[in-house]
C-alpha cells in the first residue's frame, strides 16, 4: 500500500516513523506546507492527515470528494455538526478513520477487563498535564480532551455528559485557556478531567475508585496498579491486596496497522466516523460550560 502523509511536523514525524515499520506499506510520500506542497500534490489514494486541528474539517471534505481513504488525526473536526457533515460525504467503500489513539492502547483495554473487579464505579479522575505542546488557536478541550472522552466512552459506554462544571485559566496572551478542569457525570459516574499544557511535569494518570477496589494507571510509567480487598468490617483496610500489571503496547503502530488493514479488507475501523461524532457531541457539551477566567 502507498500512503500520502499530509503534515510532517511534530506528530507527523512520529506517524512517518511508524508507517515505515508496517510491512504492507511500500511507500510514504510527504506532503508538507514547509516544502511548498498542498493537497493538490497528493499522488496516492490512501491519506494520513496530520495537520492542525482547525484545518481538519475543510481538508477532510476535500479529500473525501477526491475519493481518498482517510486517517485523520484527532479531533476529526471542532464541532459535532462538522463531524456529521463529514459523515454525510463519505462514499460507499471509502474508509475514514480518526486517530483516537488510546482505543488502540493495550493498557486501556486491560483496564476495561479489570473494571468488574472494582465493584460499582464511584468516580474517575484523569490527569493530562505537561509543559506544552502549546496551542494558539484551540484550548486544551480540543487538543487534549478528545483522548479522555474517547477513553471514558470505551470504559463507561457512550452517554451524554451531564451536570458539567468547568474552571479554567488563561496564562498566555492568546485567547485559549491553558488549563481546564471539567467535572461531570457519564452513565451516572462522576468524572473529572484535569487538562493543562502549563505544568512543570508530564503527567498522564487515571484513578478509578469503586466499591470493591481501586485502580491507578500511569501511562508514562506504562503501569496499572489494581488494589482490592479495600474494606474490613466497614473500615478501610490499610493492608489491601495490590497487583501490578506491566502491559506492553505500541498504540500508534496499532492504530496505523488498523487503518492499513481496514482499507485492505474493506472493514470499519474501531475509531470510525460514528465514534468521532460521539466524541464531538460530548466535547460540544463540555465547550458550552466554558469560562475564561
Secondary structure, DSSP 8 states (H G I E B T S, - for coil): -EEEEE--SHHHHHHHHHHTT-TT--EEEEE-GGGT--GGG--SSEEEE-S-GGGHHHHHHHHHHTT-EEEEES-S-SSHHHHHHHHHT--TT--EEEE-GGGG-HHHHHHHHHGGGG-SEEEEEEEEEEE----SSS-HHHHTHHHHHHHHHHHH-S---EEEEEEEE--SSSSS-SEEEEEEEETTEEEEEEEESEEEEEEEEEEEEESSEEEEEETTTTEEEEEE--EETTEE-SS-EEEEEE----HHHHHHHHHHHHHHHT---TT-HHHHHHHHHHHHHHHHT----
